[in-house]
Amino acid sequence: MNALTLKNLLREIKRTFTKFLSIFAICALGVAFFAGIRATSPDMKEAGDRLYNTYNLSDISVISTSGLTADNIRDLESIEGIQAVRASLFVDAMARGTGEKEKNLRLYSMPIKLKSEYAPLIDLIPDYGIDTSPEYDMNGVEIVSGRMPLNDTEIALDNTLDGSLVKQLGDEITLTTAGGTVTLRVVGFIRSPMYISLFERGTSSIGNGTSDGFAYASGNAISSLGTKLPVMSLLNTYYTRA
């Protein structure tokens, strides 16, 4: 750039200094935003991985409306790279508590007793009692307050329902499906890595089609909401890390 061109450039900047500042500010803002996004993305990914690994979020969930059997579990366990398979029950239910409105809940079963022998899968009248051993290591939850259920009469609720569905720990809620009704006592409020949004809780097969929250109760409580079958409705798998 020769001296004359530089002189003309500086004169033009001086003559339109306000426009120059505006363009400079826009460019600076764009660069700063891009740099921030570049720096934030790895941090967010690392934070997500750390959360999922802490609570051992399942990599794949296998769902069946007709039921899953012990053979299905063995088939999944035989796949190379799969570290663990856990069977559980789930159901969508309408919940009424001490709040003003009913809520659509996705209800998950607590860890099933005798999971290693698949006893709940083969008994004619299965027992889906709670396994309280520390071995159960998949899809863990963060307890915000209270505790997890220890028997068939207790339930732990999504912490976003604290104050809307129920007012406090110890309140009772009534769950209803087309197959039955059960009343449970709230003993805890929890967070789950399966739900990272503060507001969205996925879809539901009942009501308006939108789930308002999730909850954990014993498999026996869930099975009392419908036909008691010697099968599971949900299998979670966890892969080994390379």
Secondary structure, DSSP 8 states (H G I E B T S, - for coil): --HHHHHHHHHHHHHTHHHHHHHHHHHHHHHHHHHHHHHHHHHHHHHHHHHHHHTT--SEEEEEEEEE-HHHHHHHHTSTTEEEEEEE-EEEEEEE-SSSS-EEEEEEE--BTTGGGTHHHH-SS----B--STT--SS--EEEEE----STTEEEEEGGGBTTTBSSTT-EEEEEETTEEEEEEEEEEEE-TT--SSS---B-SSTTSB--EEEEE-HHHHHTTS---SSEEEEEEEE---
